[in-house]
């Protein structure tokens, strides 16, 4: 299909970057359409191992154009540092293969500062922010108090706009949080450094994309996080500050009339979660640590241990529904090979009654997992490249999930490397 979205079905960290890197061989353009540098996409290929935070995961494919769309929280400082890290490993990044939307708003240093100050104020009621400034950024964007990337190309206007925003923002820093104000000299120095470095990549990506689509180019949308972190459909308020669902992808990409014809929802073979909020199937103690170690479950951005547990069917089925998934990519099936039995959260128990529903967020804390088990396969499956190569127990596990969530599992990942997967 000409246009595809790759999205997370659960809480994020499902392996979307790995699937984008794999499928970009079939597409001409990869677009990051929302979110910022607060989460990481881990990619392993012949060029090395990478943890991307802002760069689209198509950056490793020769001939693929990568776009940071208008829906992205664009942090020039962290973007430039990431570009330099990737270049140091031999990956070319030029204005020909990376384009930044002139309509993307800039995440400024005070957004990160405010994020940290607010988490400190919330104390034990904090949201589990990565402190990358995402919530303050999107708040400012919808208050119409951000600077768009295209303004970097108009210095006189930019300086006047900076002064207006600085006066307003320093009121919040000093009078709400009792913090030090930002000075114009600090802001100008930051723009002179990082703003100047990204200027060559800024252009009218909307025009570029319209012309590319008219010429028959194929587009891949790359989303951040997962359905359960969506600001409207997730476990509010323990969500991100943007829409992580496929329906938003063309809006944040800059081609709002171009809906994805194929939506690949990425699901991990077990559950993981970074950050705060209800997590019904969560494991603790030795059992959790064993799974965490087997899967290398530590945040790509923060390095903090991920919360883990068995695959959550009600949450996954809900994620499939809100994403409108047409296909599922099941990742990290190989991680479960050490288990004698594979546990699954098949349903929830709420107030003494079982339910298949992913219930309203405030009720999730009162839910308990209803666990069923399936036989494990207890052998190394990382070399499997055909469906027939998988042991029957692994096939049965995949087929059970497929039936339970109501969406075909098209891809099964059995390792982190680009070619370690099965296409059914």
FENJOUR-V796353 format. One record per helix or strand of 3 or more residues. SS is the DSSP state (A for helix, B for strand). FROM is the first residue (numbers start at 1). LEN is the number of residues. Records with the same first field share a line. If there is no record, write none. Layout:
# FENJOUR-V796353
SS: FROM-LEN  FROM-LEN
This chain:
# FENJOUR-V796353
B: 3-6  29-4  41-5  48-5  65-4  98-4  219-8  262-7  271-3  307-3  327-5  341-10  353-3  368-8  409-5  421-3
A: 16-11  57-4  76-12  109-17  134-9  149-5  155-22  184-18  205-10  227-3  246-8  285-11  313-11  333-6  361-4  387-3  392-14
